[in-house]
Amino acid sequence: MATGLSLHVGLNKVDPAKYGGWDGELVACENDANDMARLAREAGFDDTTLLTPDGTVENVTAELRKAAKRLKSGDILLFSYSGHGGQVPNAVGSDHEPDEFDETLVLYDREFLDDELYREFGRFTKGVRILAFLDSCHSGSGIEVREILSQEAMQEQFQTRDPNQIENTSRLMPVAKQYEIYQRDKEFFQDIQRGLGGNGSEAEVSALLISGCQDNQLSSDGPVNGKFTGTLLEVWDGGAFRGGGYRAFHRDILRNMPATQSPNFYVTGRPGNGFLQQRPFTV
């Protein structure tokens, strides 16, 4: 019988001492993590939740490595993250991302590069299925959103009618703060990128990432859940979803999202054994 482990990270704030006085306050990220953990438990996963001050790079990495040691071929890891997203320049060529940036998860104590996350996924045994949901944004293009949204649309999606306040009600680390932190910690990030090296070897696991928005969009926070997580939970409907596999699940989520926020569907590694065709959250 397969084993399912899940890790859910939700940060309503970050440590201002690590981010130049910025605390990144959000509303619904801890709720997202708790609700995803509840979904996981009901589906048969053994769940772990890291909320706000516990959502550090050390803790997230430690939990992923514990899971990598425990899970065997045919098992599954469910990983969810709700919080701010950011970007740092991919200045040393650690991979060939088309936008020349590494996307980041803005964890409590520092930004966690997407390549670092993929490195941790690469530690899992061949045949392990990895399912990741990221409710954050990874784009510096907030200016484009301000230009195309009406005040009514901003009010609906970002709980504000002021275009200058979008970053405060979305899950985007403000662009000016991203630049400030990168300039301060440039050598640190470049050391990480050098250490990851080249493209790296392709993961032997099947990894499916469904993220809250495209790289050139913003993910909105909310009073109870983030827009993406809330829609995911509505579509799942406590397990009543009968629409098919993961592509159908993603499609139904997408249909219920605003046009300005389109969840991404990305497969990496070596999908096999009908993973994508399985009913979502099948252990």
Secondary structure as GFF3:
##gff-version 3
##sequence-region A 1 283
A	DSSP	beta_strand	4	10	.	.	.	ID=ss1
A	DSSP	alpha_helix	29	42	.	.	.	ID=ss2
A	DSSP	beta_strand	46	51	.	.	.	ID=ss3
A	DSSP	three_ten_helix	52	54	.	.	.	ID=ss4
A	DSSP	alpha_helix	57	70	.	.	.	ID=ss5
A	DSSP	beta_strand	76	82	.	.	.	ID=ss6
A	DSSP	beta_strand	85	89	.	.	.	ID=ss7
A	DSSP	beta_strand	101	106	.	.	.	ID=ss8
A	DSSP	beta_strand	111	113	.	.	.	ID=ss9
A	DSSP	alpha_helix	114	121	.	.	.	ID=ss10
A	DSSP	beta_strand	129	135	.	.	.	ID=ss11
A	DSSP	alpha_helix	142	148	.	.	.	ID=ss12
A	DSSP	alpha_helix	151	158	.	.	.	ID=ss13
A	DSSP	three_ten_helix	163	165	.	.	.	ID=ss14
A	DSSP	alpha_helix	166	169	.	.	.	ID=ss15
A	DSSP	alpha_helix	175	196	.	.	.	ID=ss16
A	DSSP	beta_strand	206	211	.	.	.	ID=ss17
A	DSSP	alpha_helix	227	236	.	.	.	ID=ss18
A	DSSP	three_ten_helix	237	239	.	.	.	ID=ss19
A	DSSP	alpha_helix	246	255	.	.	.	ID=ss20
A	DSSP	beta_strand	264	269	.	.	.	ID=ss21
A	DSSP	three_ten_helix	275	277	.	.	.	ID=ss22
###
